[in-house]
Amino acid sequence: MASSLVRSCSRVSRVALTTVRFMSNIPENTVYGGPKPQNPNQRVTLTQLRQKHRKGEPITVVTAYDYPSAVHVDTAGIDVCLVGDSAAMVVHGYDTTLPISLDEMLVHCRAVARGAKRPLLVGDLPFGTYESNTNQAVDSAVRVLKEGGMDAIKLEGGSPSRITAAKSIVEARIAVMGHVVETAMALQEAGCFSVVLECVPPPVAAAATSALHIPTIGIGAGPFCSGQVLVYHDLLGMMQHPHHAKVTPKFCKQYAQVGEVINKALLDYKEEVSEHLFPGPSYSPYKISSSDLDGFLSELQKLGLDKAASAAAASAEKMEHSDSPSSQ
C-alpha cells in the first residue's frame, strides 16, 4: 500500500509540474520585488534641516511604523520620518507607550528604513532603555542606528539624568532629538539637533523657538515652532474603533478619513466573497490550455479521482462560459 501511495504521489507531482508555469510563486515584473538600496545622496541631512531652520522654512515630520507607511511618507517628500514609541498605542493597541520594548522598536525601525529613502530617519528610544546610566543610553542608541537603520535617535524628558544621557549619546557621535516641555535650553547645550515641544500653549512654544538656536518641532504646541509633527494614523483618520477614539489627541487634524475607506473596502470584499462574486474571470488570470486540461483530467481519472476530475472539468467549462462575450 505504501508503494502504491508513493506512485500516486509521484503521478500527482508530474501533473503539478505541467501547470507550474501558471503559478505565482515566482514574482512577475509587475509584482513587488523588494526595497531598492538606499541612496545616501538623496537622504535629508542635518545640514539641510539647519539650512531650512535658518531660512525660516517649516520642517515637516510624520511618524511611520512599517514599510507601507514609510513609502507613503517618502513619496510625500516629508523632511523627517519618526519611528515613534507611539507605535505601542497605534500599532500594538496599548493604552500608553510604556510597554513597547527596544527589540520591538527595532523591528519597526528596520521596516521603515527599507521604505523611506529620502527623509531623515529618527528612532525613539522607548522607556526603560536609557534611564539607568549613560552606558545603557549609548548602547541603546547604537542599536537603533546599527540594527534599526536610523540616522538619529529621540529621547523624552528634561531631567538632569536624561540630559546627561543625551549628552553622552551626542558625544558618541549620534544625532539626538530631544522631547521636552521644560529644560529645552539644557538639551540644546547637551548637543541635541532639535527638540519636540508637545502640548504647550503657543506663546510658550514661540518663546522657546525664539530662545533656541536649534529647530523646535511642535505637536499640539501651536503654529510658531520651526516645524510640526503628527502621528501617521491620526492625520489619516485611520483608526475608528473606540480605543483609538479615546487616545486620539485634540490637537490632531485629520486630513482624510482613511479608516472609513478601509472599513467599506473590507465589507465590500466580505460581501462579494459571500455572494460568490469574487474572484470572477477578471481576477483569475492563470489559464490552462485545452490539451493540458485533457491531460490533467486523464491523470486524475487514472488515480481514481473521478470526483476531482469532474470538478475540474465543470470549473473549466464555467470559466470558459464566463469569459465568453455573451456572458459579459
C-alpha positions in Angstrom: 0.0 0.0 0.0 2.8 2.4 0.8 4.5 1.8 -2.6 1.1 2.4 -4.3 0.8 5.7 -2.4 4.3 6.8 -3.4 3.5 6.0 -7.1 0.2 8.0 -6.8 2.0 11.0 -5.2 4.6 10.8 -8.0 2.0 10.9 -10.7 0.3 13.9 -9.0 3.6 15.6 -8.8 4.1 15.2 -12.6 0.6 16.6 -13.2 1.5 19.6 -11.0 4.7 20.2 -12.9 2.8 20.5 -16.2 1.0 23.5 -14.7 3.8 25.2 -12.7 4.1 28.0 -15.2 0.7 29.1 -14.2 1.6 29.6 -10.6 2.6 32.9 -9.0 5.3 31.5 -6.6 7.9 33.4 -8.6 7.0 37.2 -8.8 6.4 38.7 -12.3 7.9 42.0 -13.3 4.8 43.8 -12.1 4.9 42.1 -8.7 6.6 43.7 -5.7 10.3 42.7 -5.8 11.6 44.1 -2.6 13.0 47.5 -1.5 15.7 49.3 -3.5 19.1 50.1 -1.9 19.2 53.4 -0.1 20.9 56.3 -1.8 22.7 58.5 0.8 22.9 61.3 -1.8 19.1 61.6 -1.6 18.8 61.5 2.2 17.8 64.6 4.0 20.7 65.6 6.3 21.0 67.5 9.5 22.8 70.2 7.5 19.7 70.6 5.2 17.4 70.8 8.3 19.6 73.5 9.7 19.5 75.4 6.4 15.7 75.3 6.4 15.7 76.5 10.0 17.9 79.4 9.2 15.7 80.4 6.3 12.6 80.2 8.4 11.2 77.3 6.3 8.9 75.0 8.2 10.2 71.4 8.8 7.7 68.6 8.3 7.8 65.5 10.5 5.5 62.4 10.3 5.7 59.1 12.1 5.8 55.8 10.3 6.0 52.3 11.7 6.2 49.9 8.8 7.2 49.6 5.1 3.9 50.8 3.6 3.6 53.9 5.8 7.3 54.7 5.2 6.8 54.6 1.5 3.9 57.0 1.7 5.9 59.4 3.9 8.8 59.2 1.5 6.6 59.8 -1.6 5.1 62.9 0.0 8.5 64.4 0.5 8.3 64.7 4.3 11.6 66.0 5.8 11.8 63.7 8.8 10.3 60.3 9.4 10.0 59.5 13.1 9.6 55.9 14.2 7.9 56.8 17.4 7.2 54.8 20.6 3.6 55.8 19.8 3.7 52.5 17.9 2.8 51.0 21.2 -0.6 52.6 21.0 -1.5 52.9 17.3 0.0 49.6 16.2 0.1 47.3 19.3 -3.1 48.6 20.9 -1.7 49.6 24.3 -3.1 52.5 26.3 0.3 54.0 26.8 3.8 54.0 25.2 5.4 52.3 28.2 5.0 48.6 27.2 6.9 48.7 23.9 10.5 47.3 24.1 13.6 48.2 22.2 13.6 44.9 20.3 10.0 45.7 19.1 11.1 49.2 18.2 14.0 47.9 16.1 11.5 45.8 14.0 9.6 48.9 13.2 12.8 50.8 12.5 14.1 48.3 10.0 10.8 48.2 8.1 10.7 52.0 7.9 14.4 52.2 6.8 13.6 49.8 3.9 10.7 52.0 2.8 11.8 55.6 3.3 14.8 56.7 1.2 14.6 60.4 1.4 13.6 61.6 4.9 16.0 61.9 7.8 15.1 58.8 9.9 14.7 59.2 13.7 14.0 56.3 16.0 12.6 56.7 19.5 14.3 55.2 22.5 11.5 53.6 24.4 11.0 53.9 28.2 13.5 51.9 30.1 16.3 51.9 27.6 18.3 55.0 28.6 17.3 56.0 32.1 19.7 53.7 34.2 23.0 55.1 33.2 24.9 56.6 30.3 26.3 53.3 29.1 22.8 51.9 28.8 21.7 55.1 26.9 24.6 54.9 24.4 24.3 51.2 23.9 20.6 51.6 23.1 21.2 54.4 20.7 23.9 52.5 18.9 21.5 49.6 18.4 18.9 51.9 16.9 21.4 53.1 14.3 23.2 49.8 13.6 20.3 47.4 13.9 17.4 49.7 13.1 19.0 51.7 10.2 18.1 55.0 11.7 20.0 58.3 11.2 19.3 59.7 14.7 17.5 58.9 17.9 14.9 60.7 20.0 14.5 60.6 23.8 12.0 62.2 26.1 12.3 64.2 29.2 14.4 67.0 30.6 15.5 65.7 33.9 19.2 66.0 34.8 19.8 62.3 34.2 18.1 62.4 30.8 20.1 65.5 29.8 23.2 63.6 30.8 22.1 60.7 28.7 21.5 63.0 25.7 25.0 64.5 26.1 26.6 61.1 26.3 24.8 59.9 23.1 25.9 63.1 21.3 29.5 62.5 22.5 29.2 59.1 20.9 28.7 61.0 17.6 25.0 60.0 17.4 22.5 62.8 16.5 19.8 63.3 19.2 16.4 64.9 19.0 15.0 65.9 22.4 11.4 65.8 23.5 10.5 68.2 26.4 8.3 70.8 27.8 10.9 72.3 30.1 14.7 72.4 30.0 14.9 72.8 26.2 17.9 75.0 26.7 19.7 72.3 28.6 19.1 69.8 25.8 20.4 72.3 23.3 23.6 72.6 25.4 23.8 68.8 25.5 24.1 68.8 21.7 20.6 67.9 20.6 20.0 68.9 16.9 16.3 69.6 17.6 13.6 69.4 20.3 10.0 68.4 20.2 7.6 70.7 22.1 4.4 68.8 23.0 1.1 70.1 24.4 2.2 73.6 25.4 0.5 77.0 24.8 1.6 78.7 21.6 3.2 81.7 23.4 5.4 79.3 25.4 6.4 77.4 22.2 7.1 80.8 20.5 9.3 81.8 23.3 11.2 78.5 23.2 11.6 78.7 19.5 13.0 82.2 19.7 15.4 81.4 22.5 16.8 78.3 21.0 19.3 78.0 18.1 18.1 74.6 17.1 14.7 73.8 15.4 11.6 73.2 17.6 9.1 70.6 16.3 5.6 71.2 17.6 2.9 68.7 18.4 -0.1 70.5 20.0 2.1 73.5 20.5 0.7 76.0 18.1 2.0 77.4 14.8 5.1 79.2 16.0 7.5 76.2 16.1 10.2 75.6 13.5 8.2 72.6 12.2 5.3 70.2 13.0 4.9 66.5 13.7 1.8 64.4 13.6 1.2 60.6 14.0 0.6 58.9 10.7 -2.6 57.1 11.8 -4.1 60.2 13.4 -3.6 62.6 10.5 -5.0 60.0 8.0 -8.1 59.2 10.2 -7.3 55.5 10.0 -8.5 54.3 13.3 -12.2 54.2 14.0 -12.6 51.8 17.0 -13.4 53.2 20.5 -10.0 52.6 21.9 -8.3 54.8 19.4 -11.0 57.5 19.7 -10.2 57.5 23.4 -6.5 58.3 22.8 -6.6 60.5 19.7 -5.3 63.9 20.8 -7.5 67.0 20.5 -4.7 68.8 18.5 -4.7 66.3 15.7 -6.2 67.4 12.4 -7.5 64.6 10.3 -6.6 65.2 6.7 -8.6 62.2 5.5 -11.0 59.5 6.7 -8.9 56.6 5.5 -10.4 54.3 8.2 -13.9 54.7 6.7 -12.5 53.8 3.3 -10.7 50.7 4.7 -13.9 49.6 6.6 -16.0 49.9 3.4 -13.5 48.0 1.3 -13.4 45.1 3.8 -17.2 45.0 4.0 -17.4 45.0 0.2 -14.9 42.2 0.0 -16.7 40.1 2.5 -20.0 40.6 0.6 -18.5 39.7 -2.8 -16.9 36.5 -1.4 -20.1 35.6 0.4 -22.1 36.0 -2.8 -19.6 34.2 -5.0 -18.9 37.4 -7.0 -15.1 37.4 -6.2 -12.9 36.3 -7.8 -14.5 36.4 -11.2 -12.8 35.9 -14.5 -11.0 39.2 -14.4 -9.2 38.2 -11.2 -8.5 34.6 -12.3 -5.7 35.3 -14.8 -3.9 31.9 -14.8 -5.1 29.8 -17.7 -4.7 26.2 -18.8 -4.9 25.1 -22.4 -7.4 22.5 -23.6 -4.6 20.0 -24.2 -3.1 20.5 -20.7 -6.6 20.3 -19.2 -7.3 17.0 -21.0 -4.0 15.6 -19.8 -4.7 16.8 -16.2 -8.2 15.2 -16.2 -6.8 12.0 -17.6 -4.2 11.7 -14.9 -6.8 12.4 -12.2 -9.0 9.6 -13.6 -6.1 7.2 -13.7 -5.6 7.9 -10.0 -9.2 7.1 -9.3 -10.0 10.7 -8.5 -13.1 10.8 -10.7 -14.9 13.4 -8.4 -11.9 15.7 -8.6 -11.8 15.3 -12.4 -15.5 16.2 -12.7 -15.0 19.3 -10.5 -12.0 20.4 -12.6 -14.0 19.9 -15.9 -17.0 21.7 -14.6 -15.0 24.6 -13.4 -13.2 24.9 -16.7 -16.5 25.0 -18.5 -17.9 27.6 -16.2 -14.8 29.8 -16.5 -14.9 29.5 -20.3 -18.6 30.5 -20.3 -17.8 33.4 -18.0 -15.1 34.6 -20.4 -17.4 34.5 -23.5 -18.7 37.8 -24.9 -22.3 36.7 -24.4 -21.8 36.5 -20.6 -20.2 39.9 -20.3 
